[in-house]
């Protein structure tokens, strides 16, 4: 082999060795790769256990008098017993004030009265603890207050009471006298313009009216009205707008309401004073109990309506008629779920929660 060929062969071998070694040299000269950071998998928060519903075995309702509230609340107690785990019973007490104070104390879970009862029977501190669950409206389920007279008494307007013998005040119902003063004053009449008479018994007052010993009577529409309409005949004096506004301004929870023809002895559709009957509760009642009671009633409204005439005015449309007291949080929860509570009601509720503080 010639010397030139040997040199070429040696150079080729060296070049090949260098080429083979370059990848290894390059790899050795590079820094270690930075590891890709990994995001730790978040630990799932434990799901909060739903708050257990706490309902007592028994609840009591308290009611006084023989008005429509007593049979209504008695049947509602049956519905609560039927549709909830609670057993409800109605207990008789002597007055609205006693029934409402037992509610505030947590010893009773309900009473059924028109709005003036808690307004006149309780202090502001006690009113702050009263809550409404729901209302009944309409002539059969609200309480109507009207001026009754005979058709031939010559009294067709409130102004016509001037110069008449008027049973205007029942001292045991404290809001009667200021209410009468208000609607008379709105029509230019004062106590001095008529013979203002106090009376104690509604049934005796109706008898005196029918027998002509007085010309007019301010009292609740009911059985006395019906009996008068069926015997001597009766005229119900209509309330004008001025009279209604004057009474509403007193703050007793009274409002203008229609007394329709054909009910309680009345012959003509007539605007009088009225107040929805309310199922009252208090802040002493838990949200769970309030929710369960309202749900039992409003999920089964047809049953309450069919149970008695006074139940017919308990409808979804009438459930939230009164706005003198705040509604219980448990009732609000139900009405929101049922789509019956509006944003406007939120503002009213907020104002009422501060009203008696």
C-alpha positions in Angstrom: 0.0 0.0 0.0 1.4 3.4 -1.0 2.1 6.0 1.6 -0.6 8.4 0.1 -3.3 5.7 0.3 -2.4 5.0 3.9 -2.7 8.7 4.8 -6.1 9.0 3.2 -7.4 5.9 4.9 -6.2 7.2 8.3 -7.9 10.6 7.7 -11.2 8.9 6.7 -11.2 6.8 9.9 -10.5 9.8 12.1 -13.3 11.8 10.4 -15.7 8.9 10.9 -14.8 8.7 14.6 -15.4 12.4 15.1 -18.8 12.3 13.3 -19.9 9.3 15.5 -18.8 11.1 18.7 -20.5 14.4 18.0 -24.1 13.5 19.2 -22.7 12.1 22.4 -20.6 15.3 23.0 -23.6 17.5 22.2 -25.8 15.6 24.7 -23.2 15.7 27.4 -22.8 19.5 26.9 -26.5 20.3 27.3 -28.0 21.3 30.7 -30.5 19.0 32.4 -34.0 19.7 31.1 -36.3 21.6 33.5 -39.1 19.4 34.7 -42.6 20.5 33.7 -44.5 21.8 36.8 -47.6 19.9 37.6 -50.7 21.5 39.0 -51.8 19.6 42.1 -55.4 18.2 41.9 -57.5 20.3 44.3 -59.1 18.4 47.1 -62.9 18.5 46.8 -64.6 20.3 49.7 -66.9 18.0 51.5 -70.5 18.5 50.6 -72.4 20.2 53.3 -75.1 18.0 54.8 -78.6 19.5 54.4 -79.9 21.0 57.6 -82.3 18.5 59.2 -85.9 19.6 59.4 -86.8 20.0 63.0 -90.5 19.7 63.8 -92.1 19.2 67.2 -94.5 16.3 67.7 -97.3 18.6 68.8 -98.3 22.2 68.3 -101.2 24.2 69.8 -103.4 26.9 68.3 -105.2 29.4 70.6 -108.4 31.3 69.7 -111.2 33.3 71.4 -114.7 34.1 70.5 -117.3 32.5 68.2 -116.3 34.2 64.9 -115.2 32.7 61.7 -111.6 32.4 63.0 -112.4 29.6 65.4 -113.8 27.0 62.9 -111.2 28.0 60.3 -108.3 27.4 62.7 -109.9 24.2 64.0 -109.9 22.8 60.4 -106.4 24.1 59.7 -105.2 22.2 62.8 -106.7 19.0 61.2 -104.8 19.7 58.0 -101.6 20.2 59.8 -102.1 16.9 61.6 -102.9 15.2 58.3 -100.2 16.6 56.1 -97.2 17.1 58.5 -95.5 14.9 61.2 -97.0 17.4 63.7 -100.2 16.9 65.7 -102.1 20.2 66.1 -105.0 21.1 68.4 -107.1 24.2 69.1 -107.3 25.6 72.6 -109.9 28.2 73.7 -108.7 31.4 75.5 -110.6 34.4 76.7 -109.4 37.2 74.4 -107.4 38.0 71.2 -104.8 39.7 73.4 -104.3 36.4 75.4 -104.1 34.3 72.3 -101.5 36.6 70.7 -99.3 36.9 73.8 -99.2 33.1 74.0 -97.9 33.1 70.4 -95.2 35.6 71.3 -94.2 33.5 74.3 -93.9 30.4 72.1 -96.6 28.5 73.9 -99.0 28.7 70.9 -98.2 28.4 67.2 -101.2 30.3 65.8 -104.4 32.3 66.1 -106.8 33.7 63.4 -107.9 37.3 63.7 -108.4 40.4 61.5 -105.5 42.9 61.5 -106.9 45.3 64.0 -106.5 42.7 66.8 -102.7 42.7 67.1 -102.5 46.4 66.4 -104.8 47.3 69.3 -103.9 44.5 71.7 -100.1 44.6 71.7 -97.3 47.0 72.6 -94.8 48.0 69.9 -92.2 45.6 71.4 -94.8 42.8 71.1 -95.8 43.8 67.6 -92.2 43.5 66.6 -92.4 39.8 67.4 -95.6 39.1 65.6 -95.5 37.6 62.1 -98.2 36.7 59.5 -98.3 33.3 57.8 -101.1 34.0 55.2 -104.4 35.7 54.8 -108.0 35.0 53.7 -109.9 37.7 51.8 -113.3 38.3 50.3 -116.6 38.8 52.1 -116.6 35.3 53.5 -113.0 35.1 54.8 -112.4 38.7 55.8 -114.1 40.8 58.5 -116.4 43.6 57.3 -117.3 46.6 59.4 -120.3 48.6 58.3 -123.0 51.1 59.3 -126.3 49.2 59.4 -129.7 50.9 59.2 -133.3 50.2 58.1 -134.3 50.9 54.6 -136.8 53.6 55.7 -134.5 55.4 58.2 -133.7 58.2 55.8 -129.9 57.4 56.0 -128.4 56.8 52.5 -125.0 58.4 53.0 -122.6 58.8 56.0 -123.5 62.6 56.1 -127.2 61.5 56.7 -126.2 60.3 60.2 -126.3 63.9 61.3 -129.1 64.3 63.9 -129.7 60.5 64.2 -129.5 58.1 67.2 -126.3 56.2 66.4 -124.9 53.1 68.1 -121.3 54.3 67.3 -119.1 52.9 70.0 -118.5 49.4 71.5 -115.9 50.1 74.3 -114.5 46.6 74.3 -113.5 47.1 70.6 -111.1 50.0 71.1 -110.7 51.0 67.5 -114.4 51.5 66.9 -114.7 55.0 68.3 -111.7 56.6 66.5 -112.8 54.8 63.3 -116.3 56.3 63.5 -114.8 59.7 64.3 -112.7 59.5 61.2 -115.3 58.5 58.7 -117.8 61.0 60.2 -115.3 63.8 60.1 -114.5 63.0 56.4 -118.2 63.7 55.7 -118.5 66.9 57.8 -120.1 65.3 60.8 -119.0 65.4 64.5 -120.1 63.7 67.6 -122.0 66.9 68.6 -124.0 66.6 65.4 -125.7 63.4 66.4 -126.7 61.3 69.4 -123.5 59.2 69.9 -124.4 56.1 71.9 -122.2 53.3 73.4 -123.4 49.7 73.4 -122.0 46.5 74.9 -123.7 43.7 73.0 -123.9 43.3 69.3 -127.0 41.1 69.4 -128.8 43.5 71.7 -127.8 46.4 69.4 -129.3 44.7 66.4 -132.5 44.1 68.3 -132.7 47.8 69.3 -132.1 48.8 65.7 -134.8 46.5 64.3 -137.3 47.7 67.0 -136.6 51.3 66.2 -134.8 52.4 69.4 -131.8 53.6 67.4 -131.4 54.7 63.8 -128.1 53.1 62.9 -125.4 50.7 64.2 -121.7 50.4 63.4 -120.8 46.8 63.8 -119.3 43.7 62.2 -121.2 42.1 59.3 -122.4 38.6 60.2 -125.2 36.6 61.6 -126.9 39.8 63.1 -126.8 41.4 59.6 -128.3 38.3 58.0 -131.1 38.0 60.5 -132.0 41.7 60.2 -132.0 41.5 56.4 -134.4 38.5 56.5 -136.7 40.1 59.0 -137.1 43.9 59.0 -134.9 44.5 56.0 -131.5 46.3 56.1 -129.7 49.1 54.3 -125.9 49.2 54.4 -124.5 52.7 54.2 -121.8 53.0 51.5 -118.4 54.5 52.4 -117.0 57.2 50.0 -113.3 57.5 49.1 -112.8 60.4 51.6 -114.1 58.2 54.5 -111.9 55.2 53.5 -108.8 57.3 53.3 -109.5 58.9 56.6 -109.9 55.4 58.2 -106.8 53.9 56.5 -104.7 56.8 57.8 -105.5 55.7 61.4 -103.3 52.6 61.0 -105.7 50.0 62.2 -105.3 47.8 59.2 -108.7 48.6 57.8 -109.3 49.2 54.1 -112.1 49.7 51.7 -113.7 46.4 50.8 -116.8 45.3 48.8 -119.8 43.8 50.7 -121.5 42.1 47.7 -125.2 41.8 47.2 -126.7 38.5 48.4 -124.4 38.0 51.4 -125.2 38.6 55.1 -128.6 40.1 54.2 -127.2 42.9 52.0 -129.3 43.7 48.9 -126.7 45.8 47.0 -123.0 45.8 46.2 -121.6 48.2 48.8 -118.2 49.5 49.7 -117.6 49.3 53.5 -114.6 48.8 55.7 -112.8 45.4 55.9 -109.7 43.6 57.0 -108.4 40.2 55.9 -108.3 37.4 58.5 -104.7 36.4 59.2 -103.1 33.2 60.5 -100.7 34.8 63.1 -97.4 33.5 64.3 -94.3 35.0 65.9 -90.5 35.1 65.8 -90.7 32.3 68.5 -91.8 29.9 65.7 -89.0 28.2 63.8 -88.7 28.5 60.0 -89.3 24.8 59.6 -92.6 24.8 61.5 -93.9 27.9 59.7 -92.9 26.4 56.3 -94.6 23.1 57.1 -97.9 24.8 58.2 -98.1 27.0 55.1 -97.2 24.1 52.8 -99.9 21.9 54.4 -102.5 24.6 53.8 -101.5 25.9 50.3 -100.7 22.5 48.8 -104.2 21.5 49.8 -106.2 24.7 49.4 -109.3 23.0 47.8 -109.8 21.0 50.9 -109.8 24.1 53.1 -112.2 25.9 50.7 -114.6 23.0 50.7 -114.6 22.6 54.5 -116.7 25.7 55.2 -118.0 28.9 53.7 -115.3 31.0 55.4 -112.6 28.9 53.7 -113.6 30.1 50.2 -111.6 33.3 50.5 -108.4 31.5 51.2 -106.9 31.5 47.7 -103.4 32.1 46.3 -104.5 35.5 45.2 -105.6 36.5 48.7 -102.7 34.9 50.6 -100.7 38.1 50.9 -103.3 40.8 51.3 -102.2 42.3 54.6 -99.1 44.6 54.8 -99.2 45.9 58.4 -97.0 43.1 59.8 -94.1 41.2 58.3 -94.5 37.7 57.1 -92.7 34.8 58.8 -89.4 33.7 57.0 -90.8 30.2 56.7 -93.9 31.5 54.9 -91.8 33.7 52.6 -89.7 30.6 51.7 -92.8 28.7 50.7 -94.4 31.6 48.7 -91.1 32.2 46.9 -90.9 28.5 45.9 -94.6 28.7 44.7 -93.9 31.8 42.6 -96.3 33.9 44.7 -93.7 36.3 46.2 -92.6 39.3 44.1 -89.6 41.7 44.3 -92.0 44.5 45.3 -92.9 42.3 48.3 -89.2 42.2 49.4 -89.2 45.9 49.8 -92.5 45.9 51.8 -91.2 43.1 54.0 -87.9 45.0 54.7 -89.9 48.1 55.8 -92.2 46.1 58.0 -89.3 44.3 59.7 -88.2 47.8 61.0 -91.7 49.2 61.6 -92.1 48.4 65.3 -88.5 48.6 66.4 
